[in-house]
Amino acid sequence: MKELFQLIPEKYFVDHLKKNTLGNIKIAIAREIIGNAIIRSNYPDETTTFKLSPMKDVVEVPARKLKSREKLLGLKVCRQFDAVDSSLRYNVIKKSEHLANPNSILFGDSVTESGDAIALSSRAIYDWAYSIRDVNEITGTLQHNALSEGGTMWNEEEGKLRQSLFQVQYVKPGTILPHFITVENVTPELFLHLMICVLHESRYFAQSTTTSAANMKNHIVGVGFGDFEQPINSYTLASGWKADREVSLETVTSTMRQAMEATYGTQLVSGADLSQWVDSTWEDSEGMQAHYRKAKEDCLQYLSDIGVKTDKK
């Protein structure tokens, strides 16, 4: 982890997960929609929106819609390196000792099927994301129908056309969502795990397992660090955007970078440098195995320290 400490000072990480120290790391991410995305909540045919001003409604993405996909990928990565119990499934944790894995410790988790009332809070705090442009500029509505086996709307049993038309509102490709994740009290290995999940997840939102392929690309803009978290988030960037300014990946990332520099000063590392470190670390298979072995040992020790019985094997 020496290369990581050259980017982010070692003092902003912990060497023991039970420690609760001053300091945090804030990750600025430009999330670029690259495929039609369904971002909805209560209404199946409407995109989730937020009234940013009397004249402007923007697309609003709850933090959970981003975190859940990255947490799910994180579970797969932990399985790859044998850092999680083989019986554990996403949101299905049968024993408290199964919480001793990097994914549950980083993203937070709870026992769901046994009588143990144990829950771990997340060490990765996700911001809600807001679009820069008005919802009417970046969404489109399409009408769909449910075909029969013959490829038509014809109902063979009733001898008439079926009424199976429905509409879906999509967020168009090219939409940029500024976003931030703040982490506290993480080991270097847990931080690496988070960065892998962010950089390598590309499928988000509704119908991601049925009709949507990769629909979002994540760009790490920069990472700030300090004793206190600075008041900068997706809402402040979206609300402060001038109406006559062009919206593109370049302008959004530039604005995010300037905002991070204004709040964190020299305590800031380039997103490109950090992404390069993550990619090069991932390519070292033996090194990755060692990192996840260390992360699992730390998680086992942490649960033991807080009174949760674990199987050291």
Beta strands, then each sheet from edge to edge (+ up, - down):
strand 1: 24-33
strand 2: 49-53
strand 3: 56-61
strand 4: 109-110
strand 5: 119-120
strand 6: 124-126
strand 7: 129-134
strand 8: 139-145
strand 9: 154-155
strand 10: 160-161
strand 11: 165-171
strand 12: 176-183
strand 13: 216-226
strand 14: 268-270
sheet 1: 6+ 12- 1+ 13- 14+
sheet 2: 2+ 3- 7+
sheet 3: 4+ 5-
sheet 4: 8+ 11-
sheet 5: 9+ 10-
end
